[in-house]
Amino acid sequence: MQLAFSAADIAAIVQPISVKGATAATVRGIAALSSAQAGDLSFLGNTKYKTEVAASAASVVLLPPDYVGEPKPDQQFLFVEKPSVALAKVCSRIEQLLWPKPAPGIHPTAVIDPGAQIAATATVGPLCVIEADAVIGERAHLQAQVFIGRAARVGADCWLMPRVTVATECVLKDRVRLQPGVVVGSDGFGYEFVQGRHEKVPQVGNVVIGNDVEVGANTTFDRARFSHTTVGEGTKIDNLVQVAHNVVIGKHCLICAQVGISGSTTVEDYVVLGGQAGVAGHLTIGKGSKADGQTGINSDLAPGSFVKGSPCMPYNLEQRFNVLKKKLPDLFKRVDALEGLADSLKKSSAS
């Protein structure tokens, strides 16, 4: 990563509430407070690291408004409402430099059906395949080896990274970002047991992904048995997530790595599912609910629930059970000792 920002450049990006100190250093890297050197940008995103600010050698430090302290010579403090968010703005600018968008156009190795519609401002990279009646929106960016199926729709300003698949008749709305290997519209896992055989149930619906959704690498969305599998606007999904047929995910959810959501389940708005959480089918996960990592959800959750464990329980109750589990070996020893004492007393009284 080659950077070259002045302190004034950083300030222009983050728009600080106030500034202390000054530096002539060129910012060429980003580092944690404890490891930063001259020429680095750092930030205080967690109060547990507050004591590290005074000793940090970073040239520019992003700090919350309530931080009390003075910069060293040739060091600048930029006070911002949320240092982590401010750093994200700087990283967004860096991202634009690291992965500049190519000029619009279609690479000569791409295979495009004559019936496809591709906006003049879109970019179609090497070895992409776009089938009949597909539509690619304004400023969409398809990197190498992207497959767009028949009559699929890719909205404006979408970014599809290498080896993404958007299958037949599936829809991406605007500003959707799909990391490498995402599959939108694989068949749902549907079978009926008939005369000793598993007979496939056709999956004839599609997948619809809303505005501003971001999806991590190798995540998969099964097309609906009928109607739609849907993801609401602003939802962020991590790597290696499985979303089954006819699942409905609401707006602005956070779904972490290796989560599995079984068919026909509804995940309402603002739900957070921790890594490796599993959700059974035909459930409703209420608005604003949270599930800790590796939680197994096998019943409906009321809005605002906070659950943990498998099968899941209210978070605080599960935490109490975890504490008690550690005491079980000693408890069994005590019970054994009490049973032995009771037997001795019985024998004594009998004699």
N, C-alpha and C positions, 0 to 999 in steps of 0.2 A: 504494500500500500504506500504509494508515494503522494504525500500531501505537501502543500505549501500555502498555509493560511497565515495571515497576520492576525494580531489580536483584534484589530479593527474589523477584519473579515468575520471573525468568530462573533464579535459583538453585533454585527449587522444581521447575522443569521438568527441569534438567540434573543435579540432585543432585551437586554438586561434592565431590571428595575433600577439598579445602581451599580457603580463601578468603584473599585478601590485599586490603587496602584497602577503601574504601567510596565510594559515590557516591549522591547524591540525584537524579541526572538521570533523566528518563524516557526509556526506550529507544524511539525512534520509527523506527529503520531498521537495516538490516544492510549493512555495507560491508567492503571489503578493508582490511587493516591500513594500507596506505599512503594510502588516500583517506578513511578514517573521520574523522568529526567528533564533537564532543560530542553525546551523544544517540544514538550508533550502538553496535550490538553488532558485534564482530569476533572472529576466531578465528585460531589458528595451526594450520592443517591440514597444512602442508608445511614441513619444516625449512629449506628454502631461503629462506623468508621470516622466519626467526628474528630477523634483525637489525632488522626493521621494527617489532618489538613496542615497543621502547623509545621510538621516536618517534611511535607511533600516538596519535591524539587520541580514540580510541574510549572511551566511558564504561565499557563492560563488555567484557572480553576473555576468551575461552575458551582455556585453555592446557594443554599436557600436563604431567604431574606433575614432569618433570625440568627444566622451564624455570626458570632462575635470573634473578631480576630483581625490581625493586620497582615497584609502580604509582605513577603521578603523583597529586598531590592531586585529589580528586573523580574517582577512577578505581578500578575494582574488577577484580581478576584472579580468575577462577574456574578452578581446576585440576581437570581431568577426564581420564579414561583416554584417550578419543579425541575431541579437539575437533570433528572433522568430524561424528562421530555425534551429539555433543551439540547441534551446530548444527541437525542434521536434526530432532532432537526439538523444538527451538524452531520450526523451519519447519513441522513437523506441526501445532503449535498454531495457527500463523498461517494455515495452509491451512484449518483448520476455521472460522476467522473469515472468510476470503475467500470460501469456497464453502460456506456453510452448507447443510445438507441440508433441503429443503422438508419440510413436514408430509406424512405418508403420505396417499395418495389417488391418484385417477386424474383427469388433466386432462380437461375436457369435450370437447376436440378429439381425444383419442385414440380409435382404432378398435380395439375389443376383441371378439374372437369370443366368443359366449356359452359355448363349451366350454373357454375358457382358465381357468386357476386362478391367481389373483393373491393373494398374502398380504396380509392387512389392514394390515401394517406397511410394505408396499412403496410406492414412489413411481413413478408413471408420468407422464411429462411430456407437453408439447404435441406433437400430431401423431404420436405413437407408433402403431405397428400391431402387434397381438399376435394371431397366428392360432390356429386351433382346437387344443385339447389342449396348448398351451404351458403351462409352469408357471413362475411368477415367485416366488422364495423370499422369506423374511422379510428385511425392511429393505433389499431390493434397490432401487437407485435408477437408473431409466431416464430420462435427460435427453431433450431434444427430438429427434423424428424417428428414434427407435430402432425397428428392425424385428426382431421375434421370429417366426421361422417356425413352421410346424405342428409340434407335438409337441417343440419345443425346450425345454430346461431351463436356467433361470438360478438359481443357488444363492443362499444367504443372503449378505447384505452385499456383493453385487456392485455395481459402479458402472460403468454404461455411458454414455459421453458421446455428444454429438450425432452422428447419422448412423451409428451402429454397426448392423451387420447380424449377427444370429445365425440362420443358415438352418435349414431343416427338420431336425429330430431331432438337432441339435447340442447339446452339453452344456457348460455352464459350472458348475464346482463352486463352492465358497464363496470369497468375498472376492476375486473376479477383478475387475481394473480394466482397462477397455478405453478407450483414448483415441479422439478423434473419427475417424470413417471406417474403423475396423477392420471387416474382413469375416471372419466365421467360417463356413465352409461353402460357399464358392464351388466350382463344379465343378473337379475335377482336370483337368489338361491331358493328356487321353488320347485318342489316335487310332491307328487301324490303316490302312495303305495297302492298299486293296482295289480291284482293277480300275481303277487309275489315279486313284482318289479317296481323300482322307483321310476315313475313316468314324469318327464319334465313338464312343468306348467309354463306355458309361454309367458314371457314378460314383455308386454306391448306398450307400456307407458314410457315416460322419459324422465330426465333429471333437469331441474331448473335451479340455477344458482344465482342469487340476487346480487345487487350492486355492492361493490367494495368488499367482497368476500376474498379472503386469502387462504390458500390451502397448501399444506406442506407436502414434501416429497413422498411419492408412492402411496398416497391416500386414495381410496376407491369409493365411488358412489354407484350403487346398483340402480339400474332403471326400475321404475315401478312396474308391478304386475299389471296395473292399469292406472290411469291418471298420472300423478307426478311424485317423484322423490324431490323434496325441496330444501333449500338452504336459504335462510333469510339474510337480508342486507347487513353488512358489517360484521358478520360472524367470522371468526378466525379459527382455523383448524390446523392442527400440528401434523407431523409426519405419521405415516403408517396407521391411519385411522380407517375403520371400515364402517360405512354407512349403508345399511341394507335397504331393500325395496320398500317403497311407500313411507319411508321415514320423513317426518317433517321437522326441520330444525328452524327455530325462530331467529329473531334479529339479535345481533350483537352478543352471541354466545362465544365462549372460549372452550375449545375441545382439545385436550392435550394428547400427546403421542400414545398410540396403541389403544385408544378407546375403540370399543366395538358397540354399535347401536343396532339392535335387532329390528326386524321388519315391522312396519306399521306403528312404530312408536313416535310420539310427538314430544319434542323437546322445546319447551316454550322459551320466550325471549329472556336474554341475560342469564342463561344457565351456564355454570362452569363445571366441566367434567375433568377431574384429575387424570393423570396418566394411567393407562391400563384399566380404567374403569370399564365395567361391562354393564350394558343395559338390555334387559330382556325385551321381548316383543310385545306389541299391543299395549304399551304403557303410556302414561302422561307424566312428564317431568315438569313440575310446576314452575312458573316464572320466577327467576332469580334464585333457583335452587343451586346448591353446590355439593359436589361429591368429591371426597378425598381420593387420592391415588389408590388404584386396585380395589375400589369399591364395587361390590356386586349388587346391582339394583334389580329387584324382581317384583316390585309392586309400585303402584303410582306414588308420586311424591307431591305433597301439597306445596303451593307456592312458598318460596322462602326457606325450604328445607335445607339442612346442612347435615350430610350423612357420611358414614364411614363404615368400613368392614364388609364382610361377605358371609351371609346376607346382610344388607346394610341396616344400620341402626342410627339413631340420632348421634351426632359426632361426640358430644360430651359423654353419653352413656357408653359408647364403644371405647372411649379412652379409659373410662373407669374399669371396664371389663379387661382391658389390656393390662392395667395395673394389677388387678386381682389374679390374672393368669400367672403372673410371675410368683405369686404366693402359694399357688396350688401345691407344689411339692412339699413345702413345709406344713401346709394344712393337712395333707394326707398323713404325714408322719405324726402329727398331733392326734389325728383321729385314731390312727393305729395304736398310739400310746394309750389313749383314753379307753379304747376297746380292751386292750390288755389289762389295764387297771380295773375295768369293770368286771372282766372275767375273774381276776384275782379276788375281788371283793365278793363275787358270787360264791366262789369256792370256799372262801373263809367263813362266810355266813352259813353255808351248807354244813360245814364241819362243826 
